[in-house]
Amino acid sequence: MTDYRVAEAAELLGVSTDTVRRWIDAGRVPSSTVEGRTVIVGADLAVLATSLVDEAEHDRTRAGAVSARNRMTGIVTRVVTDTVMAQVEMVCGPYRVVSLMSTEAAVELGLEPGVRAIASVKSTNVVVERPVR
């Protein structure tokens, strides 16, 4: 299970740490304390990220914009697989990104809701990779 500190969650959602803390205080996203730090379970963060894409509030509260480079860090919100192909959905700041890849690749990358990933956009292809920690 992947947990995110408040600052990491804020970066993935494209908002300030204060905004994430307000959402925690308001009960919008559950959190817990691990070794004295507030953390959010990745799957819970994925649910929040999905809701933000559908809400006008996201445009009002996001901090900054995606850089001019073609790599966007985000959080996986949904993975649909069959025997051959996988559809991976991510929220990268204010953007929803969908990638089609082999099921084998999705499994090897450990892609599931709540996991941090990087979407690399090249023309009509989106490549998803896991950052090294």
Residue pairs with C-beta under 8 A, 6 or more apart in sequence:
1 41
1 42
1 43
1 114
2 41
2 42
2 114
2 115
2 116
3 34
3 39
3 40
3 41
3 42
4 12
4 39
4 40
4 42
4 45
4 116
5 37
5 38
5 39
6 17
6 20
6 21
6 24
6 31
6 38
6 39
6 40
7 17
8 116
9 20
9 29
9 40
9 45
10 16
10 17
10 19
10 20
10 63
11 73
12 45
12 49
12 73
12 74
12 75
12 91
12 116
13 19
13 20
13 45
13 48
13 49
13 52
13 62
13 75
13 91
13 93
14 58
14 62
14 63
14 64
14 92
14 93
14 94
15 61
15 62
15 63
16 61
16 63
19 61
19 63
20 29
20 40
21 38
23 29
23 48
24 30
24 31
24 38
24 40
28 48
29 40
29 44
29 45
29 47
29 48
30 40
30 41
30 44
31 38
31 39
31 40
32 38
32 39
32 41
33 39
41 114
42 75
42 113
42 114
42 115
42 116
43 113
43 114
44 114
45 75
45 114
46 75
46 76
46 77
46 78
46 91
46 113
46 114
47 77
47 113
49 74
49 75
49 77
49 91
50 77
50 78
50 91
52 58
52 91
53 91
53 94
53 96
58 94
59 94
62 93
62 94
64 93
65 93
65 94
66 72
66 92
66 93
66 95
70 120
70 121
70 122
71 118
71 119
71 120
71 121
72 92
72 93
72 95
72 97
72 118
72 119
72 121
73 92
73 116
73 117
73 118
73 131
74 90
74 91
74 92
74 93
74 95
74 97
74 116
74 117
74 118
74 119
75 90
75 91
75 114
75 115
75 116
75 117
76 88
76 89
76 90
76 111
76 112
76 113
76 114
76 115
76 116
76 117
77 89
77 90
77 91
77 96
77 113
78 87
78 88
78 89
78 113
79 86
79 87
79 88
79 89
79 106
79 111
79 112
79 113
80 86
80 87
81 87
81 103
81 106
81 107
82 103
83 103
84 102
84 103
85 100
85 101
85 102
85 103
86 100
86 101
86 102
86 103
86 105
86 106
86 107
86 111
87 98
87 99
87 100
88 98
88 99
88 100
88 101
88 106
88 111
88 117
88 128
89 96
89 97
89 98
90 96
90 97
90 98
90 99
90 117
90 119
90 128
91 97
92 119
97 119
97 121
97 126
98 126
99 119
99 126
99 127
99 128
101 128
109 117
109 128
109 129
109 130
110 130
111 117
111 128
111 130
115 130
116 130
116 131
117 128
117 129
117 130
117 131
118 128
118 129
118 130
118 131
119 126
119 127
119 128
120 126
120 127
120 128
120 129
